[in-house]
């Protein structure tokens, strides 16, 4: 069987070396373009920003804690707020010198007592009246405090004695006892205030207490009392 001669155009193409070289070059260019396009696509994919991870705030629990950030738990509901939370650190030098002198000259004995329904004060025998004046006007820094709100009369008396004993052992000079004014008690009677006043006047505290006086308004006023302790 005889072989058909190639078509004319195919024969010309096969016999033309320039056309064959052009075809080879075109194929190479095509491959290079495809490789460049693939490299550019890979580069764009690598440079594309990655999707952000889900933050804790995006879920319900995260949103809850974000909303509660900075919120403090409320405790002791129904009780009166504490007064003067930032305690001063400076003690009046003159008042302290007067207190040290009173420590030397004061004698053991029941504390004298004067006062009214709103305010009261007292001091050991022999204490300079100027010391009470200094105590009354707040010349001594308050170095510790006791809040009696919510306690019964018996609990308050025990707490006061323990507090004064611990404070003197810790070498504190002036402390504050917050007894309230009895505005929320039955019949609006100042039960704790009267109990503290009576306790401070008792003989068994004479070795601990040098003087006491109703506090200034910024420290509780008629609802609190300064107690100056012996050294």
C-alpha positions in Angstrom: 0.0 0.0 0.0 1.5 3.3 -1.1 1.9 6.1 1.5 0.1 9.4 0.8 2.4 12.3 0.3 2.0 15.0 3.1 -0.3 17.9 2.5 1.3 20.8 0.9 1.2 23.2 4.0 2.4 20.5 6.3 5.2 19.6 4.0 6.2 23.3 3.7 6.1 23.7 7.5 8.2 20.5 8.0 10.7 21.6 5.4 10.9 25.2 6.8 13.4 25.4 9.6 12.5 29.0 10.6 8.8 28.1 11.1 9.8 25.1 13.3 12.0 27.4 15.4 9.2 29.9 15.8 6.9 27.2 17.0 9.4 26.0 19.6 9.9 29.6 20.8 6.2 30.2 21.1 5.8 27.0 23.1 8.6 28.1 25.5 7.0 31.6 25.9 3.7 30.0 26.7 5.2 27.8 29.3 7.1 30.8 30.8 3.9 32.8 31.0 2.1 30.0 32.7 4.9 29.6 35.2 5.0 33.3 35.9 1.2 33.4 36.4 1.4 30.5 38.8 4.2 32.2 40.8 2.3 35.5 41.0 -0.8 33.7 42.3 1.2 31.9 44.9 2.8 35.3 46.0 -0.6 37.0 46.3 -1.9 34.1 48.3 1.0 34.2 50.7 0.7 38.0 51.1 -3.0 38.0 51.7 -3.9 38.7 55.4 -4.9 35.7 57.4 -8.3 35.7 58.9 -8.3 37.0 62.5 -8.9 34.4 65.1 -12.0 34.6 67.1 -11.5 36.7 70.2 -12.8 35.7 73.6 -15.2 38.7 73.4 -16.9 37.2 70.4 -18.6 34.4 72.4 -21.1 34.8 75.1 -18.7 34.1 77.9 -16.2 36.6 76.6 -18.9 39.3 76.2 -20.0 38.7 79.8 -16.6 39.1 81.3 -15.9 42.1 79.1 -19.1 43.8 80.3 -18.2 42.9 84.0 -14.7 44.3 83.7 -14.1 46.7 86.6 -17.3 45.8 88.4 -16.8 45.1 92.1 -19.0 42.8 94.2 -21.2 44.5 96.6 -21.0 43.1 100.1 -22.5 43.9 103.5 -25.8 45.1 102.0 -27.9 47.2 104.3 -24.9 48.4 106.3 -23.8 52.0 106.5 -20.8 52.8 104.2 -17.5 53.1 105.8 -16.2 56.6 106.3 -12.9 58.1 105.4 -11.5 55.0 103.6 -8.1 56.7 103.1 -6.5 57.1 106.5 -4.1 60.0 107.0 -0.5 59.2 107.7 0.6 62.5 109.3 0.4 63.0 113.1 0.5 66.6 114.5 3.8 66.9 116.3 2.4 69.2 119.0 -0.6 66.9 119.7 1.7 63.9 120.0 4.0 65.7 122.4 1.0 66.7 124.5 -0.2 63.1 124.4 3.2 61.8 125.6 3.2 64.4 128.4 -0.3 63.2 129.4 0.9 59.6 129.4 3.4 60.7 132.2 1.0 62.7 134.3 -2.3 60.9 133.9 -3.2 58.6 136.7 -5.1 55.4 136.7 -8.8 55.8 137.4 -12.2 56.0 135.7 -12.3 58.3 132.7 -14.2 61.5 133.2 -17.2 61.9 130.9 -19.0 64.9 129.5 -21.4 65.1 126.6 -24.9 65.2 125.2 -27.1 63.1 123.0 -25.1 64.0 119.9 -21.5 64.1 121.1 -19.4 63.0 124.1 -15.8 62.9 125.3 -13.8 61.9 128.3 -10.2 61.6 129.6 -8.2 60.0 132.3 -7.6 62.0 135.5 -4.8 64.5 135.1 -5.0 64.8 131.3 -4.5 68.3 129.9 -7.8 69.7 128.5 -5.8 70.8 125.5 -5.3 67.2 124.6 -9.0 66.6 124.4 -9.3 69.7 122.2 -6.6 68.3 119.8 -8.3 64.9 119.7 -11.7 66.5 119.0 -10.4 68.6 116.1 -8.6 65.6 114.5 -5.0 66.5 115.1 -4.2 62.8 115.5 -4.2 60.4 112.5 -6.6 57.5 112.6 -4.4 54.4 112.5 -7.2 51.8 112.6 -10.9 51.6 112.7 -13.7 49.3 113.9 -17.2 49.3 112.4 -19.9 48.0 114.7 -22.8 48.2 112.2 -24.8 44.9 112.3 -23.6 43.8 115.7 -25.7 43.3 118.8 -24.9 45.3 122.0 -23.0 42.3 123.5 -21.1 41.6 120.3 -20.2 45.3 120.0 -18.8 45.5 123.6 -16.7 42.4 123.1 -15.5 43.7 119.7 -14.5 47.0 121.2 -12.5 45.6 124.0 -10.7 43.2 121.7 -10.0 46.0 119.2 -8.6 48.4 121.7 -6.4 45.7 123.2 -5.0 44.6 119.8 -4.5 48.3 118.8 -2.5 49.1 121.9 -0.5 46.0 121.5 0.3 47.1 117.9 1.4 50.5 119.4 -1.3 52.5 117.6 -2.0 55.9 119.1 -5.4 56.9 117.8 -8.2 54.6 116.5 -11.8 55.2 115.3 -14.9 53.3 116.4 -17.9 53.6 114.2 -21.0 52.9 116.3 -23.7 54.7 114.2 -26.4 57.0 115.4 -29.1 54.4 115.7 -31.3 55.9 113.0 -32.1 52.4 111.6 -32.5 50.7 114.9 -35.8 49.9 116.6 -37.4 53.2 117.9 -34.3 54.9 116.4 -32.4 54.6 119.7 -28.6 54.8 119.6 -28.1 51.5 121.4 -24.5 50.9 120.2 -23.5 54.5 120.7 -24.6 54.4 124.3 -22.9 51.0 124.8 -19.6 52.3 123.5 -19.8 55.5 125.6 -20.5 53.5 128.7 -17.8 51.0 128.0 -15.1 53.7 127.4 -16.0 55.2 130.8 -15.5 52.0 132.7 -12.6 51.5 135.1 -11.3 48.3 133.4 -10.3 50.2 130.3 -8.3 52.9 132.2 -5.0 51.2 131.5 -5.6 51.3 127.7 -7.6 54.5 127.0 -6.1 58.0 127.6 -9.0 60.0 126.1 -11.9 59.8 123.7 -14.0 62.3 121.7 -16.8 62.3 119.1 -15.3 62.3 115.6 -15.3 65.1 113.1 -18.1 65.0 110.4 -15.7 63.7 107.7 -14.8 60.7 110.0 -18.4 59.9 110.9 -19.5 62.8 113.2 -21.9 61.8 115.9 -21.8 58.2 114.6 -18.2 57.6 115.5 -15.7 58.3 118.3 -11.9 58.8 118.3 -10.1 56.8 121.0 -6.6 57.9 122.1 -4.6 55.0 123.5 -1.9 55.0 126.2 1.6 54.0 125.1 
